[in-house]
Amino acid sequence: MRLMSKSKGLLGELVVPADKSISHRSVMFGAISHGTTTIHNFLKAEDCLSSVAVFKKLGVSIEEKDEVLTVQGKGFEGLEQPTEILDAGNSGTTMRLVMGILAGRPFYSTIQGDSSLNKRPMERVMGPLRQMGAELTGNQKTEYPPITVKGGALKAIQYQMPIASAQVKSAILFAALQAKGETTVIEQACSRNHTEQMIRQFGGEIKVEDKKIQLTGNQKLTGQEIHVPGDISSAAFFLVAALLVPESSLCLRKVGVNPTRTGILDVLKKMGAKITQTNEDTQNQAADLLVESSTLKACEIGGEIIPRLIDELPILALAATQAEGTTIIKDAQELKVKETNRIDATADELNKMGANIEATEDGMIIHGPTPLHGAAVDSHGDHRIGMMLQIAALLTNEAVELTNPEAINISYPDFFKDLNQLIKGRI
Ligand code: S3P
């Protein structure tokens, strides 16, 4: 597919799609709670639809009417043994969090993914769930999907997380909700806290003190009305596009600004970006983001900020190719086990367009600024790599051909339409 090329400026306003992490969790909490959960602004993209399909196979009634998704929860005990293999598609969040839910259910089930997800590591979730008492087996006794789960009575554990991962933390918390006693999870660095927030929102009790989380099992959760804010991880592509394309001025409306997700704003501001936050909606942790074209300087990105911007690193790397100086991204080895190896994919594809990026063991070294030129590039089947490359294509007049653009449907089916609307006066 030929990508949109050099643009004069991105102008106007946009409501970005709903948050993917919150959409997944709203279906999951709806399913394990008692009573009706209504979800407004649910993200209808492939990943979240995988979660819906999984819970339907577990016997949960989920219906969509007038843009509202209604989940009829019957508690954990209302989940039924599936008669088919559960399919998480491309979604790591679906697979890992559902494993935590299945760990406490007294039946056998098998969950698989697509060719990308079936190569992603699952021991990080299987290990702690086994300690709690569940039996989990990967394909041919490996840690890779399909994973068969034989759930049952669980006991609470004390778990020091060896990696910073909200998916692992959430899987343990879903299991802990079904376990006897109080589970303690100690994070390595604070990762997105949507699961903890939703436990409270659905009427549960959870103690959080910095990196220590404590949760007692057998609590009764009750269905709620959820309003999903916009996804800052989707907004990120337009933030960087507006910064890099001259004469741009954008307003991104109702973007989720939960502090565990706003690492990208901190980094871009440090790089010199003109970004202002207005119209704060504290109840839904959302705000409007105003962004204008800016001259960027390099910076160092590493340490505890990494989990707060993990999904934004490919687009931040693009920003760094246009910044003055050398940007160092480190402590981000987790990028290697995302939908694709995002360190290699970002470096290889942007280097084809003229960037100067060295891939390292735990990140990238990016020398900027470098002009970008046309090339044939590949999304590697990864939605965020595909969107990042489209933003890169806006910086050149030459043809950029993208293989596998359909990967973008994983999180943002209207991405090209929305971008096209903001492009004014194309050269
Ligand atoms: C997610 C957590 C992150 C992130 C993913 C969504 C979540 O993964 O990359 O896109 O919703 O919990 P890890 O927990 O593996 O870092």
Residues whose N, C-alpha, C, O or C-beta is under 5 A from the ligand:
A	BS01	S3P	S21 T93 A164 S165 A166 Q167 V168 I310 D311
